[in-house]
Amino acid sequence: MDKRVTILLLGLLFLAGCSTSARLSKKYTGKGIEVLYREMGNPVNTVVLENGNRIFEYEKETFVRQTEISTGRGTLDPRISPSYSKVEIYLFEIDKEGVIVRTAYKKQIEK
């Protein structure tokens, strides 16, 4: 029973991680470049590929502060989670006609 619960939880975590990338692809693939400029602004970095397509890179950085973790017990020393910086990187491949053909999403944690 315990093994099944662990496998189920790992499967749900995997699906949750893929959901951001899938939503990004569904929202932007096939749309024009003007949608990116309107919704996300100017890219942080632009790379021209050998086939003439371009990669637009956008970054969103979020600082997560320290928080007290409730252990359910009355203790004198509270447990504190560390603060960290979360960097989300959005990549869009745009073809020669200005249409988004592929998207990618990465998340990095910086302590």
C-alpha atoms as a printed R data frame, in Angstrom:
    type eleno elety resid chain resno      x      y       z
1   ATOM     1    CA   MET     A     1  0.000  0.000   0.000
2   ATOM     2    CA   ASP     A     2  2.771  2.446   0.968
3   ATOM     3    CA   LYS     A     3  4.603  1.718  -2.298
4   ATOM     4    CA   ARG     A     4  1.489  2.559  -4.353
5   ATOM     5    CA   VAL     A     5  1.028  5.873  -2.579
6   ATOM     6    CA   THR     A     6  4.662  6.803  -3.239
7   ATOM     7    CA   ILE     A     7  4.343  5.943  -6.934
8   ATOM     8    CA   LEU     A     8  1.100  7.926  -7.185
9   ATOM     9    CA   LEU     A     9  2.680 10.987  -5.544
10  ATOM    10    CA   LEU     A    10  5.728 10.828  -7.823
11  ATOM    11    CA   GLY     A    11  3.429 10.592 -10.858
12  ATOM    12    CA   LEU     A    12  1.428 13.629  -9.732
13  ATOM    13    CA   LEU     A    13  4.620 15.647  -9.175
14  ATOM    14    CA   PHE     A    14  5.821 14.737 -12.667
15  ATOM    15    CA   LEU     A    15  2.515 15.809 -14.215
16  ATOM    16    CA   ALA     A    16  2.512 19.078 -12.269
17  ATOM    17    CA   GLY     A    17  6.031 19.875 -13.532
18  ATOM    18    CA   CYS     A    18  5.000 19.265 -17.128
19  ATOM    19    CA   SER     A    19  1.797 21.247 -16.848
20  ATOM    20    CA   THR     A    20  3.521 24.652 -17.017
21  ATOM    21    CA   SER     A    21  5.364 23.697 -20.174
22  ATOM    22    CA   ALA     A    22  2.215 22.222 -21.742
23  ATOM    23    CA   ARG     A    23  0.125 25.316 -20.905
24  ATOM    24    CA   LEU     A    24  2.831 27.573 -22.332
25  ATOM    25    CA   SER     A    25  2.940 25.592 -25.562
26  ATOM    26    CA   LYS     A    26 -0.844 25.514 -25.879
27  ATOM    27    CA   LYS     A    27 -1.141 29.260 -25.275
28  ATOM    28    CA   TYR     A    28  1.597 30.507 -27.638
29  ATOM    29    CA   THR     A    29  2.364 27.915 -30.352
30  ATOM    30    CA   GLY     A    30  1.032 29.108 -33.698
31  ATOM    31    CA   LYS     A    31  0.564 32.715 -32.529
32  ATOM    32    CA   GLY     A    32  2.409 35.705 -33.929
33  ATOM    33    CA   ILE     A    33  5.412 37.424 -32.382
34  ATOM    34    CA   GLU     A    34  3.293 40.472 -31.514
35  ATOM    35    CA   VAL     A    35  1.597 38.394 -28.790
36  ATOM    36    CA   LEU     A    36  4.956 37.941 -27.051
37  ATOM    37    CA   TYR     A    37  5.784 41.630 -27.181
38  ATOM    38    CA   ARG     A    38  2.328 42.565 -25.905
39  ATOM    39    CA   GLU     A    39  2.197 40.053 -23.031
40  ATOM    40    CA   MET     A    40  5.854 39.657 -22.032
41  ATOM    41    CA   GLY     A    41  7.651 42.744 -23.338
42  ATOM    42    CA   ASN     A    42 11.141 42.745 -24.798
43  ATOM    43    CA   PRO     A    43 13.178 39.540 -24.464
44  ATOM    44    CA   VAL     A    44 16.241 39.362 -22.224
45  ATOM    45    CA   ASN     A    45 18.220 37.535 -24.906
46  ATOM    46    CA   THR     A    46 17.739 36.741 -28.615
47  ATOM    47    CA   VAL     A    47 19.634 34.027 -30.508
48  ATOM    48    CA   VAL     A    48 19.537 33.430 -34.276
49  ATOM    49    CA   LEU     A    49 19.622 29.740 -35.219
50  ATOM    50    CA   GLU     A    50 21.269 28.214 -38.297
51  ATOM    51    CA   ASN     A    51 17.883 27.644 -39.975
52  ATOM    52    CA   GLY     A    52 17.004 31.354 -39.693
53  ATOM    53    CA   ASN     A    53 14.621 30.951 -36.755
54  ATOM    54    CA   ARG     A    54 15.138 33.023 -33.617
55  ATOM    55    CA   ILE     A    55 15.006 32.089 -29.940
56  ATOM    56    CA   PHE     A    56 13.545 34.698 -27.575
57  ATOM    57    CA   GLU     A    57 14.429 34.242 -23.897
58  ATOM    58    CA   TYR     A    58 12.420 35.769 -21.056
59  ATOM    59    CA   GLU     A    59 13.263 35.544 -17.358
60  ATOM    60    CA   LYS     A    60 11.068 36.064 -14.316
61  ATOM    61    CA   GLU     A    61 12.781 36.160 -10.928
62  ATOM    62    CA   THR     A    62 10.869 35.758  -7.669
63  ATOM    63    CA   PHE     A    63 12.373 36.056  -4.183
64  ATOM    64    CA   VAL     A    64 10.857 33.647  -1.634
65  ATOM    65    CA   ARG     A    65 11.339 34.823   1.948
66  ATOM    66    CA   GLN     A    66 12.047 32.732   5.034
67  ATOM    67    CA   THR     A    67  8.937 31.328   6.653
68  ATOM    68    CA   GLU     A    68  8.256 29.491   9.870
69  ATOM    69    CA   ILE     A    69  7.393 25.833   9.405
70  ATOM    70    CA   SER     A    70  4.634 24.561  11.666
71  ATOM    71    CA   THR     A    71  5.574 21.201  13.168
72  ATOM    72    CA   GLY     A    72  2.365 20.843  15.147
73  ATOM    73    CA   ARG     A    73  4.253 20.827  18.432
74  ATOM    74    CA   GLY     A    74  4.834 23.527  20.965
75  ATOM    75    CA   THR     A    75  8.598 24.016  20.768
76  ATOM    76    CA   LEU     A    76 10.790 26.862  21.866
77  ATOM    77    CA   ASP     A    77 12.931 26.855  18.725
78  ATOM    78    CA   PRO     A    78 10.844 27.406  15.581
79  ATOM    79    CA   ARG     A    79 11.876 25.717  12.350
80  ATOM    80    CA   ILE     A    80 12.567 28.256   9.595
81  ATOM    81    CA   SER     A    81 12.654 27.490   5.878
82  ATOM    82    CA   PRO     A    82 15.541 29.126   4.002
83  ATOM    83    CA   SER     A    83 14.977 32.028   1.646
84  ATOM    84    CA   TYR     A    84 15.814 31.554  -2.009
85  ATOM    85    CA   SER     A    85 15.429 33.081  -5.435
86  ATOM    86    CA   LYS     A    86 13.322 31.292  -8.059
87  ATOM    87    CA   VAL     A    87 14.198 32.050 -11.685
88  ATOM    88    CA   GLU     A    88 11.749 30.971 -14.380
89  ATOM    89    CA   ILE     A    89 13.071 30.944 -17.945
90  ATOM    90    CA   TYR     A    90 10.681 31.003 -20.902
91  ATOM    91    CA   LEU     A    91 12.067 30.188 -24.372
92  ATOM    92    CA   PHE     A    92 10.201 30.774 -27.631
93  ATOM    93    CA   GLU     A    93 11.347 29.733 -31.110
94  ATOM    94    CA   ILE     A    94 10.041 32.086 -33.792
95  ATOM    95    CA   ASP     A    95 10.211 31.197 -37.491
96  ATOM    96    CA   LYS     A    96 11.064 33.556 -40.363
97  ATOM    97    CA   GLU     A    97  7.427 34.641 -40.746
98  ATOM    98    CA   GLY     A    98  7.196 35.697 -37.076
99  ATOM    99    CA   VAL     A    99  5.144 32.718 -35.852
100 ATOM   100    CA   ILE     A   100  5.957 30.880 -32.606
101 ATOM   101    CA   VAL     A   101  6.788 27.275 -33.519
102 ATOM   102    CA   ARG     A   102  8.110 25.897 -30.213
103 ATOM   103    CA   THR     A   103  8.205 26.831 -26.533
104 ATOM   104    CA   ALA     A   104 10.215 25.653 -23.522
105 ATOM   105    CA   TYR     A   105 10.142 26.339 -19.787
106 ATOM   106    CA   LYS     A   106 12.871 25.915 -17.169
107 ATOM   107    CA   LYS     A   107 12.951 26.714 -13.472
108 ATOM   108    CA   GLN     A   108 16.091 27.304 -11.419
109 ATOM   109    CA   ILE     A   109 16.451 27.728  -7.686
110 ATOM   110    CA   GLU     A   110 19.286 29.954  -6.458
111 ATOM   111    CA   LYS     A   111 20.104 29.933  -2.764
